[in-house]
């Protein structure tokens, strides 16, 4: 399948994810599928402010699809990463006061039409004999499979109790007593000897003591 054909067949919203992330990969597809399902179940659109909150239990490529599709970001405070290394995502709607948790509970099992070719490529990769063209083809097979497979064959979906997430904190800043760099007051530590200091300066002081 040529790159030109890929671009023609790729949905516009997925194109935006790829443009933001820089390339297409299976990890990005996980996030894309989760975001699409969450938007459908919660009847939400892309968040302009903090109407939607996403909690990701990993820091993988999937997070970039959540940012693009759901309008969640660390800067706005509505993207929370709890990096447990788990392929698990929770999406909340503030207005609907509803939330869904999406989790991968089984190993990835290719279900595409060219199973023999997939197994051959996987074996070559495991043996360290896969050429770059083999790696690209294997990735393409996984992507096509993840895009075409029913969502419930990829993720387990669970409606979970809505828990209010605090809006992004706003706090005045002031200079650190040691380095002089402006720091949010709520992120500073108080030193009996120096006054308010930033976290790095506080940790350096502890190491010297």
DATARA-V267959 format. One record per residue. N is the residue number from 0. RES is the residue in three letters. NEAR is the number of other C-alpha atoms within 10 Angstrom. Layout:
n=N res=RES near=NEAR
n=N res=RES near=NEAR
This chain:
n=0 res=UNK near=7
n=1 res=UNK near=6
n=2 res=UNK near=7
n=3 res=UNK near=8
n=4 res=UNK near=9
n=5 res=UNK near=11
n=6 res=UNK near=12
n=7 res=UNK near=10
n=8 res=UNK near=9
n=9 res=UNK near=12
n=10 res=UNK near=10
n=11 res=UNK near=11
n=12 res=UNK near=14
n=13 res=UNK near=19
n=14 res=UNK near=16
n=15 res=UNK near=15
n=16 res=UNK near=23
n=17 res=UNK near=20
n=18 res=UNK near=12
n=19 res=UNK near=13
n=20 res=UNK near=18
n=21 res=UNK near=10
n=22 res=UNK near=11
n=23 res=UNK near=17
n=24 res=UNK near=17
n=25 res=UNK near=19
n=26 res=UNK near=18
n=27 res=UNK near=22
n=28 res=UNK near=22
n=29 res=UNK near=25
n=30 res=UNK near=26
n=31 res=UNK near=26
n=32 res=UNK near=22
n=33 res=UNK near=26
n=34 res=UNK near=26
n=35 res=UNK near=18
n=36 res=UNK near=18
n=37 res=UNK near=25
n=38 res=UNK near=18
n=39 res=UNK near=11
n=40 res=UNK near=13
n=41 res=UNK near=18
n=42 res=UNK near=10
n=43 res=UNK near=17
n=44 res=UNK near=16
n=45 res=UNK near=16
n=46 res=UNK near=18
n=47 res=UNK near=11
n=48 res=UNK near=13
n=49 res=UNK near=20
n=50 res=UNK near=19
n=51 res=UNK near=24
n=52 res=UNK near=27
n=53 res=UNK near=29
n=54 res=UNK near=20
n=55 res=UNK near=26
n=56 res=UNK near=19
n=57 res=UNK near=18
n=58 res=UNK near=16
n=59 res=UNK near=16
n=60 res=UNK near=18
n=61 res=UNK near=25
n=62 res=UNK near=27
n=63 res=UNK near=22
n=64 res=UNK near=28
n=65 res=UNK near=29
n=66 res=UNK near=23
n=67 res=UNK near=23
n=68 res=UNK near=22
n=69 res=UNK near=26
n=70 res=UNK near=21
n=71 res=UNK near=28
n=72 res=UNK near=20
n=73 res=UNK near=12
n=74 res=UNK near=8
n=75 res=UNK near=15
n=76 res=UNK near=17
n=77 res=UNK near=26
n=78 res=UNK near=22
n=79 res=UNK near=19
n=80 res=UNK near=15
n=81 res=UNK near=14
n=82 res=UNK near=13
n=83 res=UNK near=11
n=84 res=UNK near=11
n=85 res=UNK near=15
n=86 res=UNK near=20
n=87 res=UNK near=21
n=88 res=UNK near=26
n=89 res=UNK near=22
n=90 res=UNK near=29
n=91 res=UNK near=26
n=92 res=UNK near=23
n=93 res=UNK near=16
n=94 res=UNK near=10
n=95 res=UNK near=13
n=96 res=UNK near=12
n=97 res=UNK near=17
n=98 res=UNK near=22
n=99 res=UNK near=21
n=100 res=UNK near=21
n=101 res=UNK near=22
n=102 res=UNK near=18
n=103 res=UNK near=17
n=104 res=UNK near=12
n=105 res=UNK near=10
n=106 res=UNK near=7
n=107 res=UNK near=11
n=108 res=UNK near=10
n=109 res=UNK near=15
n=110 res=UNK near=15
n=111 res=UNK near=15
n=112 res=UNK near=10
n=113 res=UNK near=10
n=114 res=UNK near=12
n=115 res=UNK near=10
n=116 res=UNK near=13
n=117 res=UNK near=20
n=118 res=UNK near=13
n=119 res=UNK near=14
n=120 res=UNK near=21
n=121 res=UNK near=16
n=122 res=UNK near=13
n=123 res=UNK near=15
n=124 res=UNK near=16
n=125 res=UNK near=10
n=126 res=UNK near=9
n=127 res=UNK near=9
n=128 res=UNK near=11
n=129 res=UNK near=17
n=130 res=UNK near=12
n=131 res=UNK near=10
n=132 res=UNK near=9
n=133 res=UNK near=17
n=134 res=UNK near=15
n=135 res=UNK near=12
n=136 res=UNK near=16
n=137 res=UNK near=19
n=138 res=UNK near=17
n=139 res=UNK near=17
n=140 res=UNK near=21
n=141 res=UNK near=20
n=142 res=UNK near=18
n=143 res=UNK near=13
n=144 res=UNK near=17
n=145 res=UNK near=22
n=146 res=UNK near=14
n=147 res=UNK near=10
n=148 res=UNK near=13
n=149 res=UNK near=11
n=150 res=UNK near=16
n=151 res=UNK near=11
n=152 res=UNK near=13
n=153 res=UNK near=20
n=154 res=UNK near=20
n=155 res=UNK near=14
n=156 res=UNK near=18
n=157 res=UNK near=12
n=158 res=UNK near=13
n=159 res=UNK near=13
n=160 res=UNK near=12
n=161 res=UNK near=15
n=162 res=UNK near=11
n=163 res=UNK near=12
n=164 res=UNK near=13
n=165 res=UNK near=9
n=166 res=UNK near=12
n=167 res=UNK near=12
n=168 res=UNK near=9
n=169 res=UNK near=9
n=170 res=UNK near=11
n=171 res=UNK near=9
n=172 res=UNK near=14
n=173 res=UNK near=16
n=174 res=UNK near=16
n=175 res=UNK near=22
n=176 res=UNK near=16
n=177 res=UNK near=15
n=178 res=UNK near=11
n=179 res=UNK near=11
n=180 res=UNK near=12
n=181 res=UNK near=14
n=182 res=UNK near=18
n=183 res=UNK near=15
n=184 res=UNK near=18
n=185 res=UNK near=12
n=186 res=UNK near=12
n=187 res=UNK near=20
n=188 res=UNK near=17
n=189 res=UNK near=14
n=190 res=UNK near=12
n=191 res=UNK near=7
n=192 res=UNK near=6
n=193 res=UNK near=11
n=194 res=UNK near=12
n=195 res=UNK near=20
n=196 res=UNK near=26
n=197 res=UNK near=24
n=198 res=UNK near=15
n=199 res=UNK near=13
n=200 res=UNK near=16
n=201 res=UNK near=18
n=202 res=UNK near=13
n=203 res=UNK near=10
n=204 res=UNK near=13
n=205 res=UNK near=9
n=206 res=UNK near=8
n=207 res=UNK near=6
n=208 res=UNK near=6
